[in-house]
Amino acid sequence: MPKHPIPPKPTTAPASKPMEIPNMRVNVYSQELTDEVLRIEKPSNTGITYSAVQFILHSSERLHHPPEDDDRSAVTFWLPKSVKRRERLAQAFEEAARLVRTAPRETGLD
């Protein structure tokens, strides 16, 4: 038997069946949250500038040297182009804020 077995070849779904995309969930714990929220803009090589809202997460200062090195962890929400979809996203954030404000106080960790 070889020391390092050869990995199997990747498989793809048959042409008649689309590949399934698994559900994705992102967990951010209260201890990681900060009150720093940024709007960022990133120009692409196509000439389009994309905008996002970024929630900066707590990160050890030991990880960032020199100070210009801003590779902190964040959760980034890239904004849709249409006004209608942007408004729906804003409404979802407003609903999240309402749920945070009305959640029972005895839940969660600081």
GIPE-V49329 format. One record per pair of residues at least 4 apart in sequence whose ideal C-beta (glycine too) atoms are under 8 Angstrom apart, sorted by sequence separation. I is the first residue (numbers start at 1). J is the second residue. D is the distance in whole Angstrom. If there is no record, write none. Layout:
i=(I I)
j=(J J)
d=(D D)
//
This chain:
i=(1 2 13 28 29 43 44 59 65 81 82 83 84 85 86 87 88 89 90 91 92 93 94 95 96 97 98 99 103 13 28 43 44 59 64 80 103 13 43 44 64 80 12 13 42 43 64 79 41 42 63 64 41 63 80 41 42 79 40 41 39 40 77 39 40 59 39 40 59 38 39 57 37 38 56 57 37 56 57 37 38 56 57 36 37 55 36 54 55 34 54 55 33 34 54 34 53 54 33 34 52 53 32 33 52 32 52 53 28 31 51 52 50 51 28 50 40 32 28 26 30 31 30 31 29 30)
j=(5 6 17 32 33 47 48 63 69 85 86 87 88 89 90 91 92 93 94 95 96 97 98 99 100 101 102 103 107 18 33 48 49 64 69 85 108 19 49 50 70 86 19 20 49 50 71 86 49 50 71 72 50 72 89 51 52 89 51 52 51 52 89 52 53 72 53 54 73 53 54 72 53 54 72 73 54 73 74 55 56 74 75 55 56 74 56 74 75 55 75 76 55 56 76 57 76 77 57 58 76 77 57 58 77 58 78 79 55 58 78 79 78 79 57 79 76 73 75 75 108 109 109 110 109 110)
d=(7 7 5 5 8 8 5 6 6 7 7 6 7 6 6 6 7 7 6 6 6 6 7 6 6 6 6 6 6 6 7 7 7 7 5 4 7 4 5 6 7 6 7 8 7 8 7 6 5 5 8 7 7 8 7 5 7 7 7 8 7 5 7 7 8 5 6 5 6 7 8 7 7 5 6 4 7 8 6 6 7 5 7 8 7 6 4 5 5 8 7 8 8 5 5 7 8 8 7 6 5 5 5 7 6 5 5 7 8 7 8 6 6 5 7 8 7 8 6 7 5 6 5 8 7 7)
//
